[in-house]
């Protein structure tokens, strides 16, 4: 496969079937890319173009709840422990047991936890927009600004009401949220939105606070106009990394870093991978 060629594939693991977009030259160093809400693997397209051109083999995956073949019923199926176990399986199935990992939003939360719990599987970590889970939890507990920024989650916890609000008027709220950065259509398909919202409904901030330190080489990229994650949470992420750590704040950039600044993010990923031991 040529560097500029993308291919769709599916993998079966943990009793589920996940949709994947692979790209880059065969045999290139593997990179696992994990998206967040309310997006999908397509959010990485601008970034993977640069990574593939640099010779890396990329695997962008529609995570649990987003792949039609990976939508188990019930909120408990979307606990972070399940999502992290999926990510470990992705590394095993797609990368032979070790990979450079990149995550945005919920994908960043998963990446942090994967690196903390399974450092043998993570060569390096690039987390985007969401800091180390313990830093985020501490900010939610103590920082009024972060509490305000996270207040939108209360709507997502309301079963039925959240779905109604986000899908009314042909998904106007979702389309506005993703204007210029993504396509709302996949989440407006029957049966798609509730599993995605279940990531929020299964989230336990108290459990995030218990996530241990990350020893792997790590870069955290955050836009200073992110409405969901404030400076307190972002600036304290490094306190939970014992390996080489870089914090890359992007002035004037909002939450949607992979779409707004794909080349800048790709360069940060490439630098982290190049320097990882």
N, C-alpha and C positions, 0 to 999 in steps of 0.2 A: 504494500500500500504506500502510495506517495505521500509526502508530508502534507500536501494540501487536500488530501482526500479524506472524507468522513464516511463512516459506515454505521448503519444501525444494526444492533444486535440485541439479543436477550440472554440473560443468565438466570439459571435456576439455582437458588440457594435458600436454605432455611425454610423450605416448603413454599417459597414464593418465587414469582417470575418478575425480574426487573428489566426495564428498558434502558439501553445504554447507547451512547454515541461514542464510537472510538475514532481516533484520528492519529496521524503521525506515522513515522516509519516503523515497520516491524523490528522488534529488537531494541527500540529506543527505550531509555529509562522511563518506567511507568509512573504516571501521575493520576491519582484518583481525585475527581472533582465532585463536591457535594453541594447541592443548591439549598436554598431556603424557601420560606413562604413569601408570597404566593406564586413562586416561579417553578421552573423545572430545569432539566438539563440544558435546554436551549439558552439559558442565561449565560452559559460559558462560551458561546460561539466566538465572540470577539477575542476572548482571552486565548482559547485553544488554537486559534489561527497563528498566533505568535509563538506559542509553545511548540506546536507541530513544526513550524518553520525552523525552530532551533534544534529540532531533532528528537523531541520528546514524544513519547507515546501517551496519549491522553484517553481517559475513560470518564465521561460525564454521565452520571447515573440519575434516573428518576427514582428518588428514594421511596421508602415505604409510604403508601397512601397516594402517591403520585403515579406510579406505574399501575395500569389497570389490573395487572396480574399480581399485585402486591398490596391488596387492600383488605386486610383482615378486619373483622368486625369487632366492635368494642373499643372503648377508650384505652384500656390497659395495654392493648397491642401496640400503642404508640408511645409507651414510656421510653425515656431516653436510653435505658439499658437495652431495649430491643433495637433501637435505631443504631446504637453503637455496635451491637453484635452484628447487625447487617453490614456496617462499614468494615468491620474486621473480616467478614466473609468476602466482601468485595475485594479487599486487598489480597486475600488468599486465592480467590478464583481468577482474578484478572491480572494480578501482578506477581504471582508466585510467592506471596507471603511478606513482601516488603515494598513500600512505595512512598513517594513524596505525596503528601495529602494536602489538598486545598479545599477550604470550606467557606461558604458565605451564609450569614444569618443563622438559621437552624443548622445548616451544614457546618458552620464554624463551631457551634456548640458540640456537635458530634465529633468533629475533628479534634478539638481540645481533649475531649474525654477519651477518644481512641488513643491519642498520644500519651495521656496520663496512665491509662490502664494497660495499654499494649505497646510499649515503646519499641519492642522488637519489630513491630509491623510498620512503624512510621520512621522513614529516613529523615524527613523534615516536614514541618507543618507551616503552612501559610493560612492564617485565619483572617477573615475579612468581615468587618463591621461589628461583629459580636466578640467581646473579649473572653478571657478565661471564665468559665462558669462561676467560680468562686468570687471573682472580682465583680461580675455582673450581679450575683446574688447579694453581695455585701452592699453594693450601690442601691439595689432595690430595697434592702432593709433600712438603710440609713440616710440616703441622699434624696431630699425632696424633689430635686430636679429630675432624677431618674424615675422616681415614683410617678411624677407627672408624665414623663415620656412613655412609661409602660402602661399607662391607664387604658390605652386602647384595647389591651388584652381582655379587659372585663367584658367587652362585647363578644369577643371570640369564644368566651367560656359559656355563653348562653346558648344552649342546644336548641336549635330550631330558629330562634330569633336571629342569631348571627347569619345563618344560611339565608334567611328571608331578606335581611338587610343587604347582604352582599350580592344576591342574585336578582333583586328587584330591578325593574326598568332595564331588563336585558343585561344585568350585571354592571350597572352604571358605576357602583362604588368600586368594584374590582377593576373595571376598566380605567377609572380615574387613578387608582393606586398604581397601576402598571403603565400609565400613559408614558410612552417614549422609552420604556425599559422592558416591556414584555407583552405577552399575549394572554388575555384573560380566558380565551375560549376553552383551553383544556380543563380549567377548574369549573367551567359552566356546563360541562358534560354531565349527564346523569350519574350520580354516585361518586363524583370526584371531590366535591368541596368538603363534605363532612370528614373524610379521612385526613385531609390536609389540616383542618381545624383541630382534629384530635391531637395533633402534636402539642398544641397549646393546652388542651384540656387534660392531657396526661402529664404536663410539666409540673414538677415539684421544685420550687425554688429552694426549699430546705435541702433537697438532694444535691442541687447544683453547688450549694455552699460546701459540700463535703468532697468535691472533686479535688484530687491531689495535684501536686505540682507536675509540670511537664519538663522532662529532662532533654527532650530532643531539640535540635536547632529550630527556632520558631521566629516567624515574622508576623506581626499583627498590623493590618492595614485598616485605617478608619477615616472616614470623611468627617470633617469638623462641622458639617451641616446636617449630620445624621439626626433625624428627629426622634429615632427610637432609642439610641444609645448616646449618653452624654459623656462629658469629659471625665468625670470622676471614675466611671466604670472603665472607660478606655485607658486612662492613664495609669491605672493600677494593675492592669493585666500582667505586666512584667514581674510583679511581685510573686507570681505563681509559676514562673519559669526558672528552672535551675540551669538549663542549657543556654547556648548562645541565643540572645534575644534582640530583636529589632522592632521598634515601634515606628510606623510610618503614617503620620497624620497627613491627610490630603486637604489642604485649604480649599474651601468653597465647594466641596464635593459632598453629596448627600449619601443616603444609605445604599444606593444602587451602584456601588463601585464597579462591579464587573462590566456593566453596560456603559456607565459614564466615562470610565477611564480604563478601558481594556488593555491598552498598550502599557500604561504606567503599572497596572497590576501585574501584567505578564512579566515586565522587567523585574518587579519585586520578587515574583516567584522564581524567575530564572536565577536571580542573584542568591536567593536563599538556597536553591538546589545546588548551585555551583559551590557554595561555601559549606554545605553540610558535610559532616565527617562520617 
